[in-house]
């Protein structure tokens, strides 16, 4: 028999199957990926460096959806806010990958390049190097927490009756739709206000 025109396995196919498994189950295994692809488990190790390599493929696949052109905006605060919104949207599409990716160091070249660009945005704006990573980490905490919130039910509080929690019930009734989006914009505005204060503090 001749060799198949389309290879049974390559890095993009591994990434696709791994992400499908995580989206469905919150986890993956290398043998499960191999079964989906119809190959032996050992064949995957010719393409990825074990489980950690698959995790970085997943990270690359998800973060490809982040619009990095936002980081070219002339104003640092506009660049950062638009990047954060795009970052949130990318992970909101795959919320089950968040616990997996946040427990592994970032090694994916594409994501490291994004961080390099964000660091450049902040340092070019005048932020001290020592403040840069805490700011980025705080922003990511806001982004990823909100991405998880988007996957939660619209109403997370269900009082048994309105008489025991009247104020809570009134507040819940007043929300309407879009609670997670509104909460994210509040948190993002708070972060940006803090960041602007840091920058102004250097001048004082």
N, C-alpha and C positions, 0 to 999 in steps of 0.2 A: 504494500500500500504506500502511496505517496504521502508526504508530509502535508498536514492540513494547511490551507492557505492562511487562515486566521489562527494565531497561536491560542492555545487553550488558556494561557495564563500570562499576565503581565502586570505591572504595577497599577495601572489604572483599573484593571478588572479586580485586583485584590482590594483596592480602595473602595470600589463600588460595593462589593459583597460585604466587606467589613462594616461599612457604614449602614448598609441595609440591616445587618444583624444587630448593630447597636441601636438603631432606630426602633427596631422591633422588641429587643430584649434588654437593652441597656448594657449589653456586654457582647463579647465575641470570643471565639477561640480559634487558634490557627487550624486545628483539625476541622472545625465547622466550616471555615472558609474553603479549605481544600475540598471538602465534600460538595459544597455548592458549585465549585468550579470543575468538579469531576476529575481531580488530580490527586496524586499522593501528597501527604502532608510535607514530606521532604522536598517536594518540588518548589514549595513556596519559599524555602530558604535560599534558593538561587536568586530570588528577586527582592527579598526583604530581610532585614536583620532581626529575625524573630518577632516576638510580640511587640517589643518597643518600636521596631521598624513599622509594623502595621499601624500602631497608634499614631505615629508621625504621618503616615499616609492619610489617615482619617483627618488629622489636623489640617494637613495641606488641602484636602478636598473641601472641608467645611469653610476654611478661611479664604478659599478662592472667591467666595461670594462677597467678601468685604470689598467695598469700593475704595481702593487706595488713592484714587485721584482726588478724593476729598482732602488729602494731606498736602495738596499743592495750593490750597486756598491762601490768598495773601495774608489774611488775619489768622493768627495762631488759634484764637478761641473758636472761630468758625471752623477751621480745619479739624480741631479736636472734637467738637460737638458732632459734626457730620460724620466723622470716622466712627465715633461711638454709636451713633444711630445705625450705621451700616453694619458694624460689628454685632450689635444686638440682633439685627434682623437675620444675619447669617446663622447665629447660634440658636435663635428662636425656631428656626426651621429644623433643628436637630437637637432638642434640649437634652436628650439622654446621653449625648456625648460629653456634656459639660463635666459631670463627676469623673468621667474617665480621663479627660484631657487635663483637668486641673490637678491631678495627682501625679503627673509625669512632666519632667522638664521639657521645655520647648526646644526642639532641635530642627524643626522643619525650616529649610532655608527661606521659603516664601514668607513665613510668619516672622522669622528673625529680621528679614528685610523690612517688614512693616514696623516692627519695634524700632529699628534703626531710624526709620523716617519719622516716627513719633518723637523719639529722643531729639532728633534734629530740629523738629518744629519747636519743641520746648526750649532747647538751649539757644536756638536762634532768637527766640522771643525774649530771652534774658534770664530764664530760670537757672538757678545754681545747679550744678551737676548733682550735688548731694540730694536735692529735692526731686529730681526727675523720676526715679524709679518708684518712690512712695506715691507720687501723683499718678503715675501710670497704673500702679497696682490698685489704688483707690478707684480709679475710673473703671478698670476691668471688673472689680468687685461689683460696682453698680451695674455695669453692662450685663454680666453673666447672671447676677441675681435677678435682674429684670427679665432676661431671656427665660429663666426657669419660671418666673411668675407668669409669663405669657402662656406657658403650658399648663398652668393650674386652672381650676374652674374659675369662671368669672366671679362667682360668689364663694369666698372661702370661709365665711362665718354664717352659721345657721342656728340662730337662737331657737330654743324649743318653743318659746312664746315671747311676744313683744312686751309683756308686762314685767318680766324679770329683768330685761335689758332694754328699757325704753329708749335711752339715748343711742345705744348701738343700733337698734332697729331703725331709728330715724336716720342715722348716718348712712346705713346700708341702703335704705330706700332712696336716699338723695343721690347716690352715686351714678346710677344709670350704667350704660356700657362704657368700656374703655378705661376701667379702673387701672389696669396694669400700665397702659400707655401714659395716663396722667401721672401715676406714681413715678414712672421713669423720668418724665420731663421735670418733675419736682426735684428728684435726686440729682439729675444732670445739672439743673440750674444751681442747686446748692453746691455741687462740686465746682462748677465754673466760678461761682462767686468766691469760693475759698481760694481757687487757683489765682484769680485776679488779685485777691488780697495778698497772697504770697508775693506776687510780682511787685505790687505796690509797696510792700514792706521793704524790699531791697532799696527803693528810692528814698524811703523815710530814714 
